[in-house]
Amino acid sequence: MIKIKGVAVSGTPDEPDFSDLEDGEEQAAEEAIQEVVNWYSTQLLEERRAPVADDEQIKELKAGREAALADGAQLATADPEEADRIAAVYAARLKELKET
């Protein structure tokens, strides 16, 4: 298995690729998702290091991070419009997360 732009692919003909996306749209969506994943990862680390970790909070943070990673995987089959939508959703999500 190899990684292309952070997504693992097996290289078989049945595997989706990024050929439908223009570089800018794909990259913007990937960057937005990665920033959200990084935010969740940072929050998870901080919560785990807290003197009394909140298990429910950890569970919610893990779920948020997993959802972002799943959306990132969907970029493999996204058309340019979908990539733009994903980028916009995650840019707004990151703004919301940073404000809390």
Biopython code that builds the backbone (N, CA, C, O; Angstrom):
import numpy as np
from Bio.PDB.StructureBuilder import StructureBuilder

atoms = [
    (1, "MET", "N", (0.853, -1.179, 0.000)),
    (1, "MET", "CA", (0.000, 0.000, 0.000)),
    (1, "MET", "C", (0.894, 1.236, 0.000)),
    (1, "MET", "O", (1.922, 1.267, 0.677)),
    (2, "ILE", "N", (0.498, 2.253, -0.761)),
    (2, "ILE", "CA", (1.242, 3.502, -0.839)),
    (2, "ILE", "C", (0.333, 4.643, -0.418)),
    (2, "ILE", "O", (-0.887, 4.489, -0.356)),
    (3, "LYS", "N", (0.933, 5.780, -0.131)),
    (3, "LYS", "CA", (0.144, 6.961, 0.212)),
    (3, "LYS", "C", (0.316, 8.001, -0.869)),
    (3, "LYS", "O", (1.427, 8.294, -1.311)),
    (4, "ILE", "N", (-0.813, 8.553, -1.285)),
    (4, "ILE", "CA", (-0.816, 9.635, -2.252)),
    (4, "ILE", "C", (-1.501, 10.808, -1.580)),
    (4, "ILE", "O", (-2.682, 10.753, -1.239)),
    (5, "LYS", "N", (-0.737, 11.864, -1.399)),
    (5, "LYS", "CA", (-1.263, 13.064, -0.745)),
    (5, "LYS", "C", (-1.947, 12.708, 0.562)),
    (5, "LYS", "O", (-3.009, 13.242, 0.881)),
    (6, "GLY", "N", (-1.337, 11.804, 1.319)),
    (6, "GLY", "CA", (-1.835, 11.459, 2.639)),
    (6, "GLY", "C", (-2.927, 10.417, 2.671)),
    (6, "GLY", "O", (-3.410, 10.081, 3.753)),
    (7, "VAL", "N", (-3.340, 9.891, 1.528)),
    (7, "VAL", "CA", (-4.397, 8.891, 1.488)),
    (7, "VAL", "C", (-3.796, 7.574, 1.035)),
    (7, "VAL", "O", (-3.130, 7.516, 0.002)),
    (8, "ALA", "N", (-4.026, 6.514, 1.802)),
    (8, "ALA", "CA", (-3.490, 5.206, 1.456)),
    (8, "ALA", "C", (-4.303, 4.601, 0.316)),
    (8, "ALA", "O", (-5.533, 4.581, 0.354)),
    (9, "VAL", "N", (-3.603, 4.117, -0.681)),
    (9, "VAL", "CA", (-4.254, 3.443, -1.800)),
    (9, "VAL", "C", (-3.471, 2.184, -2.122)),
    (9, "VAL", "O", (-2.259, 2.123, -1.910)),
    (10, "SER", "N", (-4.165, 1.183, -2.632)),
    (10, "SER", "CA", (-3.483, -0.067, -2.934)),
    (10, "SER", "C", (-2.928, -0.070, -4.346)),
    (10, "SER", "O", (-2.093, -0.912, -4.679)),
    (11, "GLY", "N", (-3.374, 0.849, -5.176)),
    (11, "GLY", "CA", (-2.856, 0.925, -6.528)),
    (11, "GLY", "C", (-3.572, 0.009, -7.507)),
    (11, "GLY", "O", (-3.149, -0.109, -8.657)),
    (12, "THR", "N", (-4.643, -0.639, -7.079)),
    (12, "THR", "CA", (-5.385, -1.491, -7.994)),
    (12, "THR", "C", (-6.306, -0.631, -8.845)),
    (12, "THR", "O", (-6.659, 0.478, -8.444)),
    (13, "PRO", "N", (-6.702, -1.130, -10.022)),
    (13, "PRO", "CA", (-7.581, -0.341, -10.893)),
    (13, "PRO", "C", (-8.924, -0.006, -10.269)),
    (13, "PRO", "O", (-9.559, 0.967, -10.676)),
    (14, "ASP", "N", (-9.372, -0.782, -9.297)),
    (14, "ASP", "CA", (-10.663, -0.527, -8.665)),
    (14, "ASP", "C", (-10.600, 0.564, -7.605)),
    (14, "ASP", "O", (-11.636, 1.049, -7.151)),
    (15, "GLU", "N", (-9.408, 0.946, -7.215)),
    (15, "GLU", "CA", (-9.245, 1.965, -6.194)),
    (15, "GLU", "C", (-9.517, 3.345, -6.783)),
    (15, "GLU", "O", (-9.119, 3.619, -7.915)),
    (16, "PRO", "N", (-10.195, 4.226, -6.026)),
    (16, "PRO", "CA", (-10.418, 5.588, -6.519)),
    (16, "PRO", "C", (-9.109, 6.359, -6.556)),
    (16, "PRO", "O", (-8.167, 6.048, -5.827)),
    (17, "ASP", "N", (-9.066, 7.367, -7.416)),
    (17, "ASP", "CA", (-7.884, 8.213, -7.468)),
    (17, "ASP", "C", (-8.313, 9.680, -7.439)),
    (17, "ASP", "O", (-9.504, 9.979, -7.356)),
    (18, "PHE", "N", (-7.361, 10.575, -7.507)),
    (18, "PHE", "CA", (-7.642, 12.000, -7.428)),
    (18, "PHE", "C", (-7.664, 12.661, -8.800)),
    (18, "PHE", "O", (-7.622, 13.889, -8.885)),
    (19, "SER", "N", (-7.728, 11.895, -9.855)),
    (19, "SER", "CA", (-7.609, 12.470, -11.192)),
    (19, "SER", "C", (-8.751, 13.412, -11.551)),
    (19, "SER", "O", (-8.582, 14.271, -12.415)),
    (20, "ASP", "N", (-9.914, 13.272, -10.906)),
    (20, "ASP", "CA", (-11.049, 14.147, -11.209)),
    (20, "ASP", "C", (-10.913, 15.528, -10.596)),
    (20, "ASP", "O", (-11.590, 16.464, -11.023)),
    (21, "LEU", "N", (-10.056, 15.668, -9.610)),
    (21, "LEU", "CA", (-9.940, 16.930, -8.906)),
    (21, "LEU", "C", (-8.795, 17.765, -9.451)),
    (21, "LEU", "O", (-7.738, 17.247, -9.814)),
    (22, "GLU", "N", (-9.026, 19.042, -9.499)),
    (22, "GLU", "CA", (-7.943, 19.950, -9.840)),
    (22, "GLU", "C", (-7.112, 20.135, -8.572)),
    (22, "GLU", "O", (-7.635, 20.061, -7.460)),
    (23, "ASP", "N", (-5.833, 20.373, -8.748)),
    (23, "ASP", "CA", (-4.932, 20.430, -7.608)),
    (23, "ASP", "C", (-5.373, 21.409, -6.525)),
    (23, "ASP", "O", (-5.304, 21.080, -5.341)),
    (24, "GLY", "N", (-5.817, 22.587, -6.898)),
    (24, "GLY", "CA", (-6.197, 23.586, -5.908)),
    (24, "GLY", "C", (-7.378, 23.181, -5.062)),
    (24, "GLY", "O", (-7.366, 23.385, -3.848)),
    (25, "GLU", "N", (-8.382, 22.621, -5.664)),
    (25, "GLU", "CA", (-9.575, 22.205, -4.933)),
    (25, "GLU", "C", (-9.249, 21.069, -3.980)),
    (25, "GLU", "O", (-9.654, 21.082, -2.818)),
    (26, "GLU", "N", (-8.521, 20.098, -4.475)),
    (26, "GLU", "CA", (-8.133, 18.950, -3.662)),
    (26, "GLU", "C", (-7.271, 19.402, -2.491)),
    (26, "GLU", "O", (-7.495, 18.991, -1.353)),
    (27, "GLN", "N", (-6.296, 20.238, -2.770)),
    (27, "GLN", "CA", (-5.373, 20.676, -1.728)),
    (27, "GLN", "C", (-6.085, 21.510, -0.671)),
    (27, "GLN", "O", (-5.821, 21.350, 0.521)),
    (28, "ALA", "N", (-6.973, 22.387, -1.084)),
    (28, "ALA", "CA", (-7.710, 23.216, -0.125)),
    (28, "ALA", "C", (-8.547, 22.344, 0.808)),
    (28, "ALA", "O", (-8.583, 22.575, 2.017)),
    (29, "ALA", "N", (-9.212, 21.350, 0.248)),
    (29, "ALA", "CA", (-10.030, 20.451, 1.066)),
    (29, "ALA", "C", (-9.153, 19.632, 2.005)),
    (29, "ALA", "O", (-9.474, 19.488, 3.185)),
    (30, "GLU", "N", (-8.052, 19.098, 1.496)),
    (30, "GLU", "CA", (-7.145, 18.313, 2.334)),
    (30, "GLU", "C", (-6.588, 19.158, 3.478)),
    (30, "GLU", "O", (-6.525, 18.697, 4.618)),
    (31, "GLU", "N", (-6.189, 20.376, 3.180)),
    (31, "GLU", "CA", (-5.615, 21.249, 4.208)),
    (31, "GLU", "C", (-6.645, 21.604, 5.274)),
    (31, "GLU", "O", (-6.336, 21.612, 6.466)),
    (32, "ALA", "N", (-7.860, 21.896, 4.845)),
    (32, "ALA", "CA", (-8.913, 22.247, 5.806)),
    (32, "ALA", "C", (-9.212, 21.067, 6.724)),
    (32, "ALA", "O", (-9.336, 21.231, 7.938)),
    (33, "ILE", "N", (-9.327, 19.894, 6.146)),
    (33, "ILE", "CA", (-9.586, 18.699, 6.949)),
    (33, "ILE", "C", (-8.411, 18.436, 7.888)),
    (33, "ILE", "O", (-8.618, 18.142, 9.065)),
    (34, "GLN", "N", (-7.202, 18.536, 7.390)),
    (34, "GLN", "CA", (-6.031, 18.270, 8.221)),
    (34, "GLN", "C", (-5.938, 19.242, 9.391)),
    (34, "GLN", "O", (-5.539, 18.850, 10.488)),
    (35, "GLU", "N", (-6.297, 20.486, 9.174)),
    (35, "GLU", "CA", (-6.278, 21.455, 10.269)),
    (35, "GLU", "C", (-7.288, 21.075, 11.349)),
    (35, "GLU", "O", (-7.006, 21.209, 12.540)),
    (36, "VAL", "N", (-8.460, 20.603, 10.936)),
    (36, "VAL", "CA", (-9.463, 20.170, 11.907)),
    (36, "VAL", "C", (-8.966, 18.920, 12.643)),
    (36, "VAL", "O", (-9.104, 18.831, 13.863)),
    (37, "VAL", "N", (-8.397, 17.966, 11.923)),
    (37, "VAL", "CA", (-7.843, 16.768, 12.554)),
    (37, "VAL", "C", (-6.767, 17.167, 13.568)),
    (37, "VAL", "O", (-6.722, 16.635, 14.677)),
    (38, "ASN", "N", (-5.910, 18.101, 13.181)),
    (38, "ASN", "CA", (-4.855, 18.570, 14.097)),
    (38, "ASN", "C", (-5.453, 19.213, 15.345)),
    (38, "ASN", "O", (-4.949, 19.005, 16.448)),
    (39, "TRP", "N", (-6.522, 19.990, 15.182)),
    (39, "TRP", "CA", (-7.163, 20.617, 16.334)),
    (39, "TRP", "C", (-7.668, 19.548, 17.293)),
    (39, "TRP", "O", (-7.433, 19.621, 18.499)),
    (40, "TYR", "N", (-8.371, 18.540, 16.739)),
    (40, "TYR", "CA", (-8.880, 17.461, 17.598)),
    (40, "TYR", "C", (-7.735, 16.710, 18.274)),
    (40, "TYR", "O", (-7.835, 16.365, 19.452)),
    (41, "SER", "N", (-6.670, 16.457, 17.556)),
    (41, "SER", "CA", (-5.528, 15.735, 18.123)),
    (41, "SER", "C", (-4.903, 16.520, 19.276)),
    (41, "SER", "O", (-4.556, 15.949, 20.309)),
    (42, "THR", "N", (-4.763, 17.822, 19.092)),
    (42, "THR", "CA", (-4.210, 18.670, 20.143)),
    (42, "THR", "C", (-5.103, 18.662, 21.375)),
    (42, "THR", "O", (-4.622, 18.546, 22.502)),
    (43, "GLN", "N", (-6.401, 18.785, 21.152)),
    (43, "GLN", "CA", (-7.338, 18.783, 22.275)),
    (43, "GLN", "C", (-7.324, 17.434, 22.999)),
    (43, "GLN", "O", (-7.397, 17.382, 24.227)),
    (44, "LEU", "N", (-7.230, 16.359, 22.244)),
    (44, "LEU", "CA", (-7.144, 15.026, 22.852)),
    (44, "LEU", "C", (-5.908, 14.913, 23.733)),
    (44, "LEU", "O", (-5.986, 14.416, 24.856)),
    (45, "LEU", "N", (-4.792, 15.364, 23.237)),
    (45, "LEU", "CA", (-3.554, 15.310, 23.996)),
    (45, "LEU", "C", (-3.677, 16.111, 25.289)),
    (45, "LEU", "O", (-3.276, 15.644, 26.355)),
    (46, "GLU", "N", (-4.226, 17.304, 25.191)),
    (46, "GLU", "CA", (-4.401, 18.135, 26.380)),
    (46, "GLU", "C", (-5.336, 17.484, 27.386)),
    (46, "GLU", "O", (-5.076, 17.510, 28.589)),
    (47, "GLU", "N", (-6.417, 16.905, 26.897)),
    (47, "GLU", "CA", (-7.380, 16.263, 27.800)),
    (47, "GLU", "C", (-6.765, 15.044, 28.477)),
    (47, "GLU", "O", (-6.989, 14.812, 29.665)),
    (48, "ARG", "N", (-6.011, 14.285, 27.744)),
    (48, "ARG", "CA", (-5.371, 13.098, 28.319)),
    (48, "ARG", "C", (-4.319, 13.474, 29.359)),
    (48, "ARG", "O", (-4.068, 12.712, 30.293)),
    (49, "ARG", "N", (-3.706, 14.640, 29.201)),
    (49, "ARG", "CA", (-2.684, 15.091, 30.148)),
    (49, "ARG", "C", (-3.271, 15.823, 31.353)),
    (49, "ARG", "O", (-2.551, 16.147, 32.298)),
    (50, "ALA", "N", (-4.556, 16.079, 31.320)),
    (50, "ALA", "CA", (-5.200, 16.778, 32.430)),
    (50, "ALA", "C", (-5.098, 15.927, 33.694)),
    (50, "ALA", "O", (-5.087, 14.698, 33.620)),
    (51, "PRO", "N", (-5.023, 16.582, 34.854)),
    (51, "PRO", "CA", (-4.932, 15.825, 36.108)),
    (51, "PRO", "C", (-6.081, 14.821, 36.266)),
    (51, "PRO", "O", (-5.892, 13.717, 36.777)),
    (52, "VAL", "N", (-7.260, 15.224, 35.823)),
    (52, "VAL", "CA", (-8.418, 14.322, 35.836)),
    (52, "VAL", "C", (-9.032, 14.380, 34.442)),
    (52, "VAL", "O", (-9.774, 15.304, 34.113)),
    (53, "ALA", "N", (-8.711, 13.383, 33.638)),
    (53, "ALA", "CA", (-9.208, 13.358, 32.265)),
    (53, "ALA", "C", (-10.713, 13.090, 32.243)),
    (53, "ALA", "O", (-11.226, 12.285, 33.021)),
    (54, "ASP", "N", (-11.400, 13.772, 31.348)),
    (54, "ASP", "CA", (-12.843, 13.606, 31.166)),
    (54, "ASP", "C", (-13.051, 12.576, 30.054)),
    (54, "ASP", "O", (-12.867, 12.874, 28.874)),
    (55, "ASP", "N", (-13.433, 11.374, 30.445)),
    (55, "ASP", "CA", (-13.590, 10.289, 29.470)),
    (55, "ASP", "C", (-14.625, 10.608, 28.399)),
    (55, "ASP", "O", (-14.451, 10.236, 27.239)),
    (56, "GLU", "N", (-15.690, 11.286, 28.774)),
    (56, "GLU", "CA", (-16.728, 11.647, 27.808)),
    (56, "GLU", "C", (-16.185, 12.648, 26.786)),
    (56, "GLU", "O", (-16.461, 12.542, 25.591)),
    (57, "GLN", "N", (-15.416, 13.615, 27.268)),
    (57, "GLN", "CA", (-14.801, 14.597, 26.370)),
    (57, "GLN", "C", (-13.831, 13.913, 25.416)),
    (57, "GLN", "O", (-13.801, 14.228, 24.226)),
    (58, "ILE", "N", (-13.048, 12.990, 25.927)),
    (58, "ILE", "CA", (-12.105, 12.245, 25.089)),
    (58, "ILE", "C", (-12.862, 11.481, 24.010)),
    (58, "ILE", "O", (-12.447, 11.452, 22.852)),
    (59, "LYS", "N", (-13.955, 10.873, 24.388)),
    (59, "LYS", "CA", (-14.788, 10.125, 23.436)),
    (59, "LYS", "C", (-15.315, 11.047, 22.327)),
    (59, "LYS", "O", (-15.284, 10.685, 21.151)),
    (60, "GLU", "N", (-15.792, 12.223, 22.701)),
    (60, "GLU", "CA", (-16.316, 13.183, 21.730)),
    (60, "GLU", "C", (-15.215, 13.694, 20.800)),
    (60, "GLU", "O", (-15.429, 13.837, 19.596)),
    (61, "LEU", "N", (-14.045, 13.966, 21.361)),
    (61, "LEU", "CA", (-12.927, 14.440, 20.545)),
    (61, "LEU", "C", (-12.473, 13.374, 19.554)),
    (61, "LEU", "O", (-12.172, 13.676, 18.399)),
    (62, "LYS", "N", (-12.427, 12.139, 20.009)),
    (62, "LYS", "CA", (-12.051, 11.035, 19.109)),
    (62, "LYS", "C", (-13.065, 10.900, 17.978)),
    (62, "LYS", "O", (-12.690, 10.693, 16.824)),
    (63, "ALA", "N", (-14.341, 11.016, 18.307)),
    (63, "ALA", "CA", (-15.391, 10.896, 17.292)),
    (63, "ALA", "C", (-15.279, 12.020, 16.261)),
    (63, "ALA", "O", (-15.439, 11.786, 15.064)),
    (64, "GLY", "N", (-15.007, 13.227, 16.722)),
    (64, "GLY", "CA", (-14.838, 14.354, 15.801)),
    (64, "GLY", "C", (-13.658, 14.151, 14.876)),
    (64, "GLY", "O", (-13.739, 14.416, 13.677)),
    (65, "ARG", "N", (-12.561, 13.680, 15.444)),
    (65, "ARG", "CA", (-11.365, 13.431, 14.629)),
    (65, "ARG", "C", (-11.619, 12.322, 13.620)),
    (65, "ARG", "O", (-11.216, 12.435, 12.462)),
    (66, "GLU", "N", (-12.276, 11.261, 14.042)),
    (66, "GLU", "CA", (-12.571, 10.152, 13.128)),
    (66, "GLU", "C", (-13.501, 10.592, 11.991)),
    (66, "GLU", "O", (-13.337, 10.160, 10.850)),
    (67, "ALA", "N", (-14.463, 11.440, 12.302)),
    (67, "ALA", "CA", (-15.373, 11.947, 11.269)),
    (67, "ALA", "C", (-14.603, 12.768, 10.236)),
    (67, "ALA", "O", (-14.852, 12.660, 9.035)),
    (68, "ALA", "N", (-13.674, 13.580, 10.708)),
    (68, "ALA", "CA", (-12.866, 14.382, 9.781)),
    (68, "ALA", "C", (-11.995, 13.489, 8.914)),
    (68, "ALA", "O", (-11.861, 13.730, 7.714)),
    (69, "LEU", "N", (-11.405, 12.470, 9.505)),
    (69, "LEU", "CA", (-10.579, 11.537, 8.729)),
    (69, "LEU", "C", (-11.420, 10.800, 7.683)),
    (69, "LEU", "O", (-10.958, 10.562, 6.567)),
    (70, "ALA", "N", (-12.639, 10.443, 8.041)),
    (70, "ALA", "CA", (-13.527, 9.771, 7.092)),
    (70, "ALA", "C", (-13.880, 10.693, 5.929)),
    (70, "ALA", "O", (-13.915, 10.259, 4.777)),
    (71, "ASP", "N", (-14.139, 11.956, 6.228)),
    (71, "ASP", "CA", (-14.421, 12.914, 5.158)),
    (71, "ASP", "C", (-13.196, 13.091, 4.267)),
    (71, "ASP", "O", (-13.325, 13.249, 3.053)),
    (72, "GLY", "N", (-12.023, 13.064, 4.862)),
    (72, "GLY", "CA", (-10.800, 13.147, 4.079)),
    (72, "GLY", "C", (-10.676, 11.982, 3.113)),
    (72, "GLY", "O", (-10.220, 12.150, 1.982)),
    (73, "ALA", "N", (-11.076, 10.822, 3.552)),
    (73, "ALA", "CA", (-11.031, 9.648, 2.685)),
    (73, "ALA", "C", (-12.011, 9.791, 1.523)),
    (73, "ALA", "O", (-11.770, 9.250, 0.443)),
    (74, "GLN", "N", (-13.101, 10.505, 1.729)),
    (74, "GLN", "CA", (-14.083, 10.698, 0.662)),
    (74, "GLN", "C", (-13.559, 11.581, -0.465)),
    (74, "GLN", "O", (-14.128, 11.596, -1.557)),
    (75, "LEU", "N", (-12.500, 12.303, -0.213)),
    (75, "LEU", "CA", (-11.927, 13.139, -1.272)),
    (75, "LEU", "C", (-11.468, 12.292, -2.451)),
    (75, "LEU", "O", (-11.354, 12.790, -3.571)),
    (76, "ALA", "N", (-11.207, 11.029, -2.204)),
    (76, "ALA", "CA", (-10.742, 10.140, -3.278)),
    (76, "ALA", "C", (-11.768, 10.028, -4.396)),
    (76, "ALA", "O", (-11.404, 9.781, -5.546)),
    (77, "THR", "N", (-13.024, 10.203, -4.079)),
    (77, "THR", "CA", (-14.070, 10.068, -5.091)),
    (77, "THR", "C", (-14.827, 11.377, -5.333)),
    (77, "THR", "O", (-15.824, 11.399, -6.055)),
    (78, "ALA", "N", (-14.351, 12.455, -4.732)),
    (78, "ALA", "CA", (-15.054, 13.737, -4.845)),
    (78, "ALA", "C", (-14.768, 14.415, -6.178)),
    (78, "ALA", "O", (-13.650, 14.382, -6.692)),
    (79, "ASP", "N", (-15.814, 15.029, -6.718)),
    (79, "ASP", "CA", (-15.619, 15.850, -7.909)),
    (79, "ASP", "C", (-15.217, 17.253, -7.434)),
    (79, "ASP", "O", (-15.247, 17.519, -6.233)),
    (80, "PRO", "N", (-14.846, 18.142, -8.337)),
    (80, "PRO", "CA", (-14.380, 19.473, -7.919)),
    (80, "PRO", "C", (-15.390, 20.247, -7.062)),
    (80, "PRO", "O", (-14.995, 20.933, -6.119)),
    (81, "GLU", "N", (-16.672, 20.147, -7.374)),
    (81, "GLU", "CA", (-17.679, 20.861, -6.591)),
    (81, "GLU", "C", (-17.755, 20.304, -5.171)),
    (81, "GLU", "O", (-17.869, 21.063, -4.209)),
    (82, "GLU", "N", (-17.690, 18.988, -5.041)),
    (82, "GLU", "CA", (-17.733, 18.353, -3.725)),
    (82, "GLU", "C", (-16.485, 18.726, -2.926)),
    (82, "GLU", "O", (-16.571, 18.971, -1.722)),
    (83, "ALA", "N", (-15.338, 18.769, -3.581)),
    (83, "ALA", "CA", (-14.104, 19.162, -2.896)),
    (83, "ALA", "C", (-14.219, 20.591, -2.387)),
    (83, "ALA", "O", (-13.779, 20.886, -1.276)),
    (84, "ASP", "N", (-14.803, 21.481, -3.178)),
    (84, "ASP", "CA", (-15.015, 22.869, -2.741)),
    (84, "ASP", "C", (-15.941, 22.907, -1.531)),
    (84, "ASP", "O", (-15.697, 23.648, -0.578)),
    (85, "ARG", "N", (-17.000, 22.111, -1.570)),
    (85, "ARG", "CA", (-17.959, 22.074, -0.462)),
    (85, "ARG", "C", (-17.278, 21.571, 0.810)),
    (85, "ARG", "O", (-17.458, 22.142, 1.886)),
    (86, "ILE", "N", (-16.501, 20.508, 0.679)),
    (86, "ILE", "CA", (-15.793, 19.949, 1.840)),
    (86, "ILE", "C", (-14.829, 20.984, 2.411)),
    (86, "ILE", "O", (-14.750, 21.162, 3.626)),
    (87, "ALA", "N", (-14.105, 21.660, 1.541)),
    (87, "ALA", "CA", (-13.161, 22.686, 2.001)),
    (87, "ALA", "C", (-13.887, 23.785, 2.764)),
    (87, "ALA", "O", (-13.422, 24.221, 3.817)),
    (88, "ALA", "N", (-15.031, 24.238, 2.238)),
    (88, "ALA", "CA", (-15.791, 25.302, 2.901)),
    (88, "ALA", "C", (-16.345, 24.844, 4.247)),
    (88, "ALA", "O", (-16.296, 25.587, 5.227)),
    (89, "VAL", "N", (-16.868, 23.633, 4.295)),
    (89, "VAL", "CA", (-17.413, 23.095, 5.542)),
    (89, "VAL", "C", (-16.328, 23.010, 6.607)),
    (89, "VAL", "O", (-16.546, 23.390, 7.757)),
    (90, "TYR", "N", (-15.164, 22.511, 6.221)),
    (90, "TYR", "CA", (-14.094, 22.345, 7.202)),
    (90, "TYR", "C", (-13.430, 23.659, 7.583)),
    (90, "TYR", "O", (-12.945, 23.791, 8.707)),
    (91, "ALA", "N", (-13.395, 24.619, 6.696)),
    (91, "ALA", "CA", (-12.883, 25.942, 7.060)),
    (91, "ALA", "C", (-13.806, 26.568, 8.111)),
    (91, "ALA", "O", (-13.337, 27.155, 9.087)),
    (92, "ALA", "N", (-15.108, 26.440, 7.906)),
    (92, "ALA", "CA", (-16.075, 26.967, 8.871)),
    (92, "ALA", "C", (-15.996, 26.193, 10.185)),
    (92, "ALA", "O", (-16.081, 26.781, 11.263)),
    (93, "ARG", "N", (-15.833, 24.886, 10.093)),
    (93, "ARG", "CA", (-15.736, 24.057, 11.300)),
    (93, "ARG", "C", (-14.514, 24.435, 12.126)),
    (93, "ARG", "O", (-14.593, 24.531, 13.351)),
    (94, "LEU", "N", (-13.381, 24.649, 11.455)),
    (94, "LEU", "CA", (-12.169, 25.035, 12.164)),
    (94, "LEU", "C", (-12.352, 26.384, 12.861)),
    (94, "LEU", "O", (-11.925, 26.563, 14.001)),
    (95, "LYS", "N", (-12.980, 27.316, 12.180)),
    (95, "LYS", "CA", (-13.229, 28.630, 12.783)),
    (95, "LYS", "C", (-14.085, 28.471, 14.038)),
    (95, "LYS", "O", (-13.810, 29.081, 15.072)),
    (96, "GLU", "N", (-15.118, 27.651, 13.934)),
    (96, "GLU", "CA", (-16.014, 27.399, 15.068)),
    (96, "GLU", "C", (-15.245, 26.742, 16.233)),
    (96, "GLU", "O", (-15.410, 27.132, 17.390)),
    (97, "LEU", "N", (-14.412, 25.751, 15.914)),
    (97, "LEU", "CA", (-13.660, 25.060, 16.958)),
    (97, "LEU", "C", (-12.686, 25.994, 17.674)),
    (97, "LEU", "O", (-12.526, 25.927, 18.893)),
    (98, "LYS", "N", (-12.044, 26.860, 16.904)),
    (98, "LYS", "CA", (-11.071, 27.774, 17.507)),
    (98, "LYS", "C", (-11.735, 28.837, 18.371)),
    (98, "LYS", "O", (-11.096, 29.398, 19.262)),
    (99, "GLU", "N", (-13.004, 29.117, 18.120)),
    (99, "GLU", "CA", (-13.724, 30.119, 18.894)),
    (99, "GLU", "C", (-14.250, 29.566, 20.210)),
    (99, "GLU", "O", (-14.636, 30.332, 21.093)),
    (100, "THR", "N", (-14.269, 28.255, 20.349)),
    (100, "THR", "CA", (-14.816, 27.669, 21.587)),
    (100, "THR", "C", (-13.768, 27.534, 22.649)),
    (100, "THR", "O", (-14.059, 27.061, 23.747)),
]
sb = StructureBuilder()
sb.init_structure("model")
sb.init_model(0)
sb.init_chain("A")
sb.init_seg("    ")
for serial, (resi, resn, name, xyz) in enumerate(atoms, 1):
    if name == "N":
        sb.init_residue(resn, " ", resi, " ")
    sb.init_atom(name, np.array(xyz, "f"), 0.0, 1.0, " ", f" {name:<3s}", serial, name[0])
structure = sb.get_structure()
